[in-house]
Amino acid sequence: MAEAHQAVAFQFTITPEGIDLHLSYQALNQIYLSGLRSWKKRISRIKNRIIKGVYPASPSSWLFVVIAILATMYMQSDPSMGLITKIREFDRTGWKTCQTVLSVLLFSTLLWLSLILALRFCLKLLLSYHRWMFELHGRISTKTKVWATLVRLLSSRKPLLYSYQTSLPHLPVPSIKDTLERYLESVKPLLDVAGFQRMTRLAAEFEKSLGNHLQKYLKLKALWATNYVSDWWEEYVYLRSRSPIMVNSNYYGMDFLYVTPTATQAARAGNTITALFLYRRKVNREELNPVCDKTLFLGFIPLCAAQCERMFNTTRTPGEETDVLQHWQDSEFVAVYHRGRYFRLWVYRAGRLLSPREIQYQIQRILDDPSPPSPGEDKLGALTAGNRMPWAQVRKQFFSSGVNKRSLDCIEKAAFFVTLDDQEEGMMGENPSVNLDRYAKSLLHGKCYDRWFDKSLSVVVYKNGKNGLNAEHSWADAPIVAHLWEFTLATDAFHLGYTTDGNCRGEIEHSLPPPQRLSWDIPLQTHVSESLAVAQALADDVDCHVFPFREFGKGRIKKLKMSPDSFVQLALQLAYYRDRGTFCLTYEASMTRLFREGRTETVRSSSNESCAFVLALEDREHCRKLFRKAAEKHQNLYRLAMTGSGIDRHLFCLYVVSKYLGVESPFLKEVLSQPWRLSTSQTPVQQMELFDLVNHPEFISLGGGFGPVADDGYGVSYIIMGEEMINFHVSCKHSCTETDSHKFGSQISQAMMDLMTLLNPDFKEATKANPDKQS
């Protein structure tokens, strides 16, 4: 209990001679330094609030306005048109000079604030313009060029992470008519004639009767709320779900494909933890540049950064009806799991972030600790992997007080969760493909009890030095976590680095108190076993296949003047048709972060054009034209989704309003019950441009993936890496006899090859001439 003694700043003993006071100056010094760090953070937050509060102006511009007003007053001119004189009349001090100065300061401040509001309003209007997204490269209109110049002028001052938040436009509510027309267009190729006529009739009845009534409430919310979708999406899609979040909601991110910076587990954990805390420091200080979508040809359009606020120190706590996201302002420790035991590892000492070498030293202490788990402790994490309602009941009954509450608080209030896995993972051994699939399953669900799935971030470090993460979905979407993980991997490998023997760099303070074992009193083994059984059945049913597609990448696709995303989506449509002999409702996630607090919208990739292309593959010349048409259609659907004119979020919110009003809509009920048998997502990479993949292609990341959305469908994540590789993560369920992740992966690869050969007949000959390119 050395750490407990050091935590006490003073002790006293009552003796016959009086009170004997013992002061621990070391502890007092640590308290002082920790308090100093807290005050520095408070001051930094206040400074940042001022800087971003006046953006796009600067705090120093106030002085410029004051000097300008004083100069004009000195020239016997009144720029206030009499307002300064009116303000001076309220001052009864009698000091004429003082009256004038105070009046000028007050007027200048009001004028400065008015100018800031005007500039911010102008920037908001400019960022509300989205027609540039629908213009072709090389054919930019004069209107868009003028708009781009004005945006650059107003964004010329270096912004903080959240500087643009108040200037971002609100997500618009599409018209009922437009949404229904786009919906019917999206389902037409998926329904027979009778089914489409039925849906058309239901849509018409909905528009004439209930639709416009619900739309009024939705527009009222859009006027009042910052975003009319996001809060309901977070609550009803994520937090109110009572099924396990493991596999069904959480997603994962992988390490480098070819490189493992060190084979020492403790060292890799030391650098990874340090890199994550360095990123958190940048978020807290708002030192990160606002993210701009690199796929946008203008490159400087800011995206909403609101999701970064709950990245760390956040936990999803279970409730019987709905879960709650809890976020704490700060945390100086992480929770660590190893071989059935939980530890609290302090990463700050006396206000100082421990060096990577010191964190490695502490991690090694955990690895070397021979103590066994207490009864019921080893599989306790299974409660977070099972159904939500039993976990909520158990938490309320057994974790509301005493030692269990204190230990649970240590996990939930930790900056993030760390698992020291005793397995070796990665693309290795005699069968790297199988091992890669096992690596994905390990990150997605592990052993069902060795992750804490409620934490916003759970980092996994394996015995052979490989790492990865599992992220809870309700607080943020994959691009936010991808941004964090890109920084973490780059900082680990290039900035922090390792010594020649694979250890972290830095010095060690050997007086560090050891990590604290968490204590438990767990009379609930039956509840844990029940949750573990549910989670284990779900995990065993998941079929994952991860493969890098090396035949070509976005470089060759772009030479064909084609969007790489559209190319992959059409390949997925072709692969699914070959796999199942039919088309299906397809979900592609598109971001709506051009708007304040925007998250995602659905791109319905299965369109009339894409289905016509797949069915016409026999006629190659005609098929090329259909392919181009289908790709352009997909691009347009993606742009509509990004600019607030999607289908599904609008229909979802209308459904929520109908539930609040207690009215039933057969149309909305049927729309929201249709399964997404092909759920897809592209994970963005190189958001921070920290990797030189041209000169160092070995530092390619595998990206990440997720579980299947439908029991009889596929989940497909793809990552366009560099110019010459696309990584695919395919998932489905063993329990469905019609799905097979390996078979579908082969169909995807073949479809990619066939599409490239269709558009570029010389590609097949070039591939034969360079067989080493084949995977």
C-alpha angles and dihedrals in degrees: 000000000000091000091055092054092048090051091063112088096192140006132193135199125200111225133170087260092055136265117342107207121200119192123198104209091186091057092045090051091051091049090050093049093046090050090048090054090050092051091048089054091050092050090047091052092050091049092049092048089056094046096048091038092065097038130160083035123055130236089244090059087075089067091049091054092048092050091047092052093046090049093053090047089052088054088059092253127124110214090180092066091231099321094111090054090050091050091048091056090067092059111087098177094106094225102125096192092047090048092053095047094047092047091050092048092050094046092045091051092050091047091048092051090048091052091050092052090047093050091046091049090050091049090049090052091049093049089051089066110096105160089103088072091064095050121100122245110267092018101079114156124236089245091058092046091054090046092051091050092052092048090052091050094051092043096046095108114083107259131214121234094272099030095110097046097099091042096055114103123243120256107264123230109238119225117265091237095054094046094050092047091051091045094053090047090053096052098040095091090047098054134063120240094269093046093049092049089051093051091046090054092048091049092050092050091048092051093049097045123020102006100075091044092055091043091061091058090047092052089049090054091047089056092049104035129060091234124011094208112035103071093047091043091053094046104039101032098039118011098040094049109112097193122094115289090208108098092351097067114358119083135196143227127208138217127246113308100225105015133068107184092208136003092213109103097204092048094050089049090049094054094040093052091046092050092050092051091048088054090048089052090054091049092049092048091041089232093141115097114245107267115255118195106250091203090066110092093223091055099199102076106123122230127212113271098190093113091064091069095077099037096111135031089027132129135177105228118200125243131182093244103016137003122236129221109225120195128186125203095233143358128188098194144052130220114238130197123198129163095338097316130108124216137183110223117194110213096182124066122183090345093308126117108235116247118254089252091054092049089049088052091052093046090051089054088057092047091050095046106113097192115124124233117269116249110294094002100106097065098031092113089067087081088071091049099053133066115318101231097059089047090051091051093047092047091052093047103041107019103047097093146004129028094335092057092048092051094043089051089055090057097041096044094046118114087242141327126265127198119196098204119203092209129089117233141174140079097315145117130041094313106040094168093059091044090051090054090049089050090055093049090048092055093043097053112345112192089330091248106051096073129063099226094186093067117097089234129020113185118203122202116187130212093255094051099263116133141188142157143239116211130200108231108213097075098048146354129250099268090062093051091042089056090052094045093049090055091046095052093044094047091047095050104032110021106034098025129166139265120255091266092054099258128128120264124247140062128291127229099209093197090073110129112244121257112278119248111224116231126219139187102200118178090161106086090133092058091047091049092050093051090045091052091053092046094045092053090051093047094047090052094056116101113196131184124180121185137163113229104215104169092093141334141200092303094070092039093054091051085065088056089246132134108249090217093053090047092054093044092053089047088054090051091051092045093050093049091051091046099047105015093235143065125256142194104279126204121204117176116231124181124239095192091126080085129062113274089358118161121168144331130194123253107202096215096183101084138160088260096049093048092048090052094051093048092049098052093118093067099063100187093046089042093059090057092048090048092054090047092049092048091050089049091052091049090052092049090051092050092048090052092049093049096052099264098109126129112225105052090051092050090044092055092046088054091051090051091050090053091050089051092046095236127133125226116191089198096053092041092056095042094053093045095058110111124237100224092176113043114178139177136176114218111215118232135187090036089147098028093228095141127071098209092173095062096025107036090158089077093069113138123220092223116211147274148202142222126273116279097208125045090231098036145073135255112210125186119179132187120199101215118193118310101307111038140059119189119210129200113192124185135177139143129276089214090069109078092200097060130070122168095207093048092047090047089056090049090052092051092048092046091051090051093046093050093049091048090049093054096035112028091185090063094080092056091046090053092051090051091053107041092163088073090066116098 
